[in-house]
Amino acid sequence: MRRLIPALSLTLLLAACGAQQPANTGTSADAARKAAEAAVAGAPLPQAALQPGQSVQGSIEADVGKGQQSFRSISTKMADDLDKQLEEKLGTGEGQRALNEANRTLRDSGVKQEVSADQVRDFIGGMAGKTFHDSMVQHIGLIQQMNVSLNGTAADGSKLTLDLSFDDASLALKTASLTYQPDPRAMFDSYRADDETPPQVTIDRFEKNADGSYALAGSFRAQNVPASKLAKKIQGRTLAGAEGRFAFEALPFREFNLGGVKR
């Protein structure tokens, strides 16, 4: 919970600063408006333009009951002067409004704790100039396992995540789970297929590239996906089905050691 609070404020405050964000850059209001316009026109939603420092890692092409959608995964290099930008913005009415909006969103999600400007400063400390990835591969040698997290955001703001685990020697798939968040404003309202109702996943390609990154491609299918245990507005509901394909050519790799993550 403590991680969610500063992360949410970070996204909103970076938007106010005009800086890059490690997530979809469109607002919920913009996404809703574009969705309505696309529905009237009978056309698919256009993806938001990439911001400076952003690049596409890959995508998950899926149908989650709304027709085919592209859930795009982004890498974001944070501005070198991010700390300075944030400090300047926090001293303005615009920055305070962004912080108030963050706290309002938390309250709407059932989180009573509010975020302070100092918490945001502490969270951002040291982030300037670093690159953050929506999707990546992580090796955990202690349990001889490779964990892959594929995260994508659609043009309407909805999010889709595939979490996959592989044997680190054979690269054979061990487990899979799927999470679909239909409303970006409701962080706890998601549908999840995991151990009890796992998705069916087929791996077409999973291999290490010469630069140490990994290429991964395949398909998935899940049926009767229940709302997560933390869901509020969609509690008790079921997603009829989700299926699609994913393709990533250069997923970044990290080695997890006891005491922290090592590149």
N, C-alpha and C positions, 0 to 999 in steps of 0.2 A: 504493500500500500504506500509506504513512504517513497518508493521509487516512482510510482505513478504520479504523485502530486507534483514534484518539481519537473518531471518530464512534460506534463500537460502545460504547466506554466511556461516552460521553455519554448514549446511550440508556438504558443500564442504571443509571447514576448518577441520571439524572433520575427514573427509575422509583422508585428508592430515596428520592429527595427528595419524591416525590409531586407533582412538577412536570410541566408539559406536555411532550410529546415530539413532535418533528417526524416521527413515524412511527406505525404501528399500536401501540396502547397495551396490548394483551393480551400475556401471556407465552406462550412456546411451550408450556409445560405446560398453561396454560388452553386454548389453541387445540386441543391434542391431546384434552383431555378433552371439550371441546364437540363436536369432530368425531365422537368415539366415540358420544356421547349422541345426536347428530343422526342418525348412521347407523342406530342401533337404532330410533329413532323414525321413520325414513324422511322426515325433514323437513330443509329447508335450514338452514344455520347462521345464527344471528342475528349482526348486526354489533355490535361493541363500542360501548358508549355513548361519545359525544364527551366529551372532557375540557374543562375551562374553557379558553377561548382557542382552541378548535378549531372549524373549520367545514368543510363538505364542498364541494370545488371542482367535483366531477363524478364520473363513474364509468365503468368499463369493464365491460360485461356480457358474460361470455364463458364458453365451454365449453372446458376444457383436458383433457377426459377424465374429469371428475368430475361431469358435469352442469352446468347453468347456475349460475354464481357471479357475485357482484357484487364487483368490485375497486374499492374506494372510495379516492378521492384527497382528501387533507386539507391544509388550511392551518392553521398553528399559530403563534399569537402567544406568544412566550416570556414568562415572568413578568418583571416589572420588577425584582424582587429576586432573580433567578436566581443571580447570583454569591454572594449571601449565603446562599441556601438550600443551594447546593452546598458552600460552605465549612463550614457547620454540619454537613452530613451526612458530609463527608469525615473529620470528627473523631470519628465514631461507629463502632461495630462494624458497623452496617448498611451504612454507606457502604463500609467496607473489604470486606465480603462482596460488595457489588455489583461492586467493582473486581476482586475475585478471580474472580467469575463471568464478567466480561468477558474476562479473560485465559484462563480455561478454554475459553470459546467460541472464542477465537482459536487456541488450541492444537489444538482439535478440528478446526478448519478448515485446519490445516497451517501456521499462522503462528507462528514461533518467538519473535518479538519480543514482549515484554510491555509493558503500559501502566503508567505511573506516575501518581500523583495530580497531580504537577506538569504532566504532559502534558495531563491533562484540564483543569486550571485554565487553561493557555495556550490550549487549544482553545475554551473557553467564553468567554474574555475578550471582551467587547464584544457578546455575543449577547443579553444581557438586553433585553427590550422589543421585539425585532425579530420580524418575521413570516417564517416559512419555508413554502414551498409544495412539495408533492409534484410538481406539474405546472406547466409554464410555457412561454412563448414567448421565444425569444432571437433577436435580429437580428444578423447578422454582415455588416456593410456591405462589408468587404474582399472577400468572395466573393459578395456580393449574394444572401444566403441567409437564410431564416428557419428556425430549428431549433425543433422542438416536442418536448418530452419529457412523455409521459403516464405517470404511475406510479400504480398502484393496489394496495391490499392487501385480500385477502379475509378472511372471518371466521376461516378456519383458519390465517391467517398467511402463506399463499403470496402471492407478489408477481408482478405482470404489468406489463411496461413496453413502450410503443410509442414509438419514436423516429422522428420524421418530419422531412424537410427539404423546404422549398418555395422556389421562385423568389420573391424579395422584391418583384418588380414584378407578375407575373401571379398569384401565390399558387398556382401549379400545383405539384402534388406531384412531387418529384424522386426521393427515395429513402425507403425504410422498413425498419425492423428491429423484431423482436419478441424479448423476453426473458421467460422464465417461470422463476421460482425457487420450486420446490414446497415447500422446507423453509426457514423463516426462520433456522434455526440453522446452516445450511450456506451461507455467503455465496458460495462459489465454485461450488456445484452448481446450474447453471441450464441451460435449453435456449435456444438462440438461433437465430433465423432472420434472416440478414443478407444481405450481398452475394451469397453463393453460393446461398442458398436464401431469397430475400426473401419476406415475406408479401404477399398481394394485398390492397391497401387501396383502398377507395372513399371519397372525400370528398364528403359531402353538403352541408357548410357550413363555410366558413372565412372569417371576416370580422372586421374591426376594429369594436369598439364605440365609442360616443361618449366613454367614459372612458379610452380607450387600451388596454383589455384586448382579448382576442380570443375569439370564439365558434368552437367547432370540434365537428363531429359527423361520424360516418361509420361504416364497418364494415371488418372485416379477416378474413382467412382464411390459415392457414398449414398445410402438411402435411409430415409426416416431418421434424420439427424436430430437429436433432442437439444433443447435449449440447455445452456450450461447451468450448473448448480447455483452460480452467482447471478443469473439473469433476473431482471426485475420486470420490465415491461413485457417481455416475451416469455415469461416463466410458464412452463407447462406446454409450450408450443413445440411443434416438430417441423423441421425443414424437410420437404418431401424428397428432395434429391439434390446432389451436387456432383458434377462430373466435368472433366476437362483434361488439358495437357499442360505440361510445364517444360520450359527449356532455358537453361542457363549455361553460358559458355565459359565463364571465369569466376566461379564463386570463391571469395577470399577464404583462406584457411588460417585457423588459429589452434594452437596447442594449449590445452587446459592442464595446468599443473596445480598440485595442492598449494594453496596460498594465493592463487590468482591465475590470470590468463597470460600466456606468453605467446608472442607472435612467432 
